[in-house]
Amino acid sequence: MSENVVHLHKPTAPQTSDTAPIVLTVVPDAPPARPVPLWVRSGRAVKTAATHESTRATVQAVARHSLYTFNGGRIVARRAWDGRTGSRYERMIRAAEVAGNLEAAEEWEERLQRFRAARHHRRMDLLHSPVEAAKGVAVGAGVSIGVLVALGVVMAINTGHVGDVITPLTATIDFIAMLIRIVQVVWGPALSIGPFLALLALWSVGRKQQAAPNWALPANARSDEGEPITPSIVVKALRDLGVPALRNAIKEMGDAGASMLGPIRIAGCGVEVDVTLPSGVSTNEVQGKRRKLAENLTRHEHEVFITIPQAARTVRVWVADSGALDEPIGPSPLVTDESMTADYAKGKAPWGQDLRGDAAALSLYQRHLLITGLSNQGKTVALRSLALWLALDKSVQFLMGDLKGVGDWAMFDGLATTLIQGPTDEHVIQVTEMVEGAVDEMNRRIQAPPGTVFPPLIVLVDEAQVAFMCPAKDDDKRPYGGSKANSRYFMAVRKIHNQGRAVNVLMWQGTQDPTNENLPKLVREGAHTRASLALGTESQARMALGDKAVDGGAAPNLLRPGLDRGTLVVASDGITIPAGQSSITVRTHYIDDDAAENITDRAKALRDGVTTLHAIEREEEHDPLADIAAVIGNAPRVRTKDVLARLATRNTDAYGGWSFIDLKRVLDDADAEPYKSDGVMVVARDRVARALANRDGDGSASAAG
């Protein structure tokens, strides 16, 4: 391509051979882009339209509703077939045989024989039914005509018109003719609308059963359900568990490991199966592989529980239906049944449901109670629901301390004898004195004559870890918190644990995030009923429930914080636990504050009225020696009898129960002992004054030192 030289300006000087000319190269425009073929553009448009969210939603909706109708027809047809034949029984027989449950298989086979016999009897009856039906119609028609004619005769006699004899018969014929005309009018539209109504009915059946593929269902109805639990799936899950001895034993078994399994039984919202492990495989090896076993069974870890029954070398595996544990269990009977009452000695508190779906009820009779768990997992609600039930027994008395102080127990005001609410050290001091008062009441009951029956006294402290961690000390330098022998709260709880059960003085405690510091070993082991919500570690689970329960399969540390709120693991002889197990998992009913208020209102109506103390009244400080000097006055000596009477008048609470022994003890300690004068015991003013002076002098000297 040749270059065109264009001079842009006129040279001002003659061009010489050393000056290069200025040139401009003209570059031609780029050729236009080749047009996109029509078929490519059409394909892109089709792809965009096909993958658009609206298109996908439309296709899903069309497929969903079409399959609802189609599969609804299949469901109705299958139900009709099952009703007319014995296929249902045959399916159940095959399922029982696969599960190895021969007793159930025999029972279903017997039902199938009864069904076939009844069906044969009905078919034989059909051979004679046409003739009998015809006879019945003829007799019925004759009787009806006779009745109508008789009625007409009665009308004719009454009116005096002979024509009224056939009036009822004519009216009946007219009525039948009208019905025929109505059918003639309705028949045409019914034939047109009928198929649509039938399709609508089939669609409704399919929709109720969600009879469509998972991809076609709406997002809120889709489920990621795992596979049904069958013997082959269980054996495969055990084989792939990563335990070499177990894997090799299954491979060597002639029946591919099926002999290890017991019957697969429906258990609440899941199934359970007992697995007899081969020699060389320990139960704790399988327990330690819970997560892997759950994943092998296409379940989440929290949907599989492994416990140890009584049989040797056996583990019991419970597998939930996918998502079943995330569904609520329904309201408490305390809320739905307003006529419910409680019986402390013989009744059981409706607490919730176990994993099998059975009602879980807890006996509270003479059992100390401890509930623990992480914060905000439902501990207070679980503890409160037991107290709400027991409040419906009017003989039960409550002493309550809520060391959280946010009103969770406010509804017991007017029901509990004492109710202290607050998180400060002063509230801990009040609660400690409340528990010590319960110890005094326990000691009084113990000294009563044998056979005396006492009303139950429940000493309840929620957020008890606040008391154990309290740094406050009393005037004698004794700590309120802690776990030493001089700790006031700790020792008061221990005394109730040791002797309170025999005289119906019971200690209930709720605490969170247990450690050795905020829940001492002696206290947690003194509870007969121990329950735990979700915890962080296995060591905490052992603190909460004990080694035996955890070694037997209890695992509150595997509960999901936040998601399993209200689910707790219970170790107690007060609740029905499957044979061989040391604990049971309970999903507790949730009772909100409003419902709790209604229940306590019913409980208050059972009582004559309870005045609730919100603080422990401390005795006024008094000085016995000074008070003795005051009541003697200026008299040189006063009879001991008169001194006791004057002291009781001066301070009834402090001296009303004094005897001569008490008076003599105080005076002897002060070296002012009473003596006889004119044959009666007297107290000398000089001796008491000298004792006071010596005591005050010692106190001043000590203060000066």
Sequence and secondary structure as in RCSB ss.txt:
>XXXX:A:sequence
MSENVVHLHKPTAPQTSDTAPIVLTVVPDAPPARPVPLWVRSGRAVKTAATHESTRATVQAVARHSLYTFNGGRI
VARRAWDGRTGSRYERMIRAAEVAGNLEAAEEWEERLQRFRAARHHRRMDLLHSPVEAAKGVAVGAGVSIGVLVA
LGVVMAINTGHVGDVITPLTATIDFIAMLIRIVQVVWGPALSIGPFLALLALWSVGRKQQAAPNWALPANARSDE
GEPITPSIVVKALRDLGVPALRNAIKEMGDAGASMLGPIRIAGCGVEVDVTLPSGVSTNEVQGKRRKLAENLTRH
EHEVFITIPQAARTVRVWVADSGALDEPIGPSPLVTDESMTADYAKGKAPWGQDLRGDAAALSLYQRHLLITGLS
NQGKTVALRSLALWLALDKSVQFLMGDLKGVGDWAMFDGLATTLIQGPTDEHVIQVTEMVEGAVDEMNRRIQAPP
GTVFPPLIVLVDEAQVAFMCPAKDDDKRPYGGSKANSRYFMAVRKIHNQGRAVNVLMWQGTQDPTNENLPKLVRE
GAHTRASLALGTESQARMALGDKAVDGGAAPNLLRPGLDRGTLVVASDGITIPAGQSSITVRTHYIDDDAAENIT
DRAKALRDGVTTLHAIEREEEHDPLADIAAVIGNAPRVRTKDVLARLATRNTDAYGGWSFIDLKRVLDDADAEPY
KSDGVMVVARDRVARALANRDGDGSASAAG
>XXXX:A:secstr
        S  SS   TTS                  HHHHHHHHHHHHHHSHHHHHHHHHHHHHHHHHHHHHHH
HHHHHHHHHSSHHHHHHHHHHHHHT HHHHHHHHHHHHHHHHHHHHHHHHHHHHHHHHHHHHHHHHHHHHHHHHH
HHHHHHHHH  GGGGGHHHHHHHHHHHHHHHHHHHHHHHHHHHHHHHHHHHHHHHHHHTT S GGGS GGG    
     HHHHHHHHHTTS HHHHHHHHH TTTTGGGB   EEETTEEEEEEE  TT  HHHHHTTHHHHHHHTT  
GGGEEEE  SSTTEEEEEEE TTGGGS     HHHH TT    TTT  EEEEEETTS EEEE  TT  EEEEEST
TSSHHHHHHHHHHHHHTSTT EEEEEESS SSTTGGGTTTSSEEEE  SHHHHHHHHHHHHHHHHHHHHHHTS T
T     EEEEEESTHHHHT   B TTS BSSSSSTT HHHHHHHHHHHHGGGGTEEEEEEEES  TTTS HHHHT
T SEEEE   S HHHHHHHH HHHHHTT  GGGS TTTTTTEEEEE TTB   TT S EEEEE    HHHHHHHH
HHHHHTSS    BSS        HHHHHHHHHTT SEEEHHHHHHHHHHH HHHHTT  HHHHHHHHHHTT   E
EETTEEEEEHHHHHHHHHHHHHHHHHHHH 
